[in-house]
Amino acid sequence: MAYTYDRVLKDTKIDDAEMRVRDALADKGFGVLTEIDVKATMKKKLDADMPHKAIEIEPRIGAMLPCNVILRQVDGDTEVSAVDPVASM
């Protein structure tokens, strides 16, 4: 069972995708309460330049954490994943 809704924004840089996601959330009455830069956090906490083991195994795991929407660069595209509220229950 999939636990996220996923969209790939072709040829879209992550900064552009972020603005599109923020605008789409705002249009529906939602906002961003917290932000986590996984790369920076991993470097600061573990002095690691790689993703956490869970992220290596399942890249969308962040959607199950406080990050209900995640963006990640995949080649020249950006993947946007949002938690499926039914699946998370």
Secondary structure as GFF3:
##gff-version 3
##sequence-region A 1 89
A	DSSP	beta_strand	4	9	.	.	.	ID=ss1
A	DSSP	alpha_helix	14	27	.	.	.	ID=ss2
A	DSSP	alpha_helix	38	46	.	.	.	ID=ss3
A	DSSP	alpha_helix	53	57	.	.	.	ID=ss4
A	DSSP	three_ten_helix	61	64	.	.	.	ID=ss5
A	DSSP	beta_strand	69	74	.	.	.	ID=ss6
A	DSSP	beta_strand	77	83	.	.	.	ID=ss7
A	DSSP	alpha_helix	85	88	.	.	.	ID=ss8
###
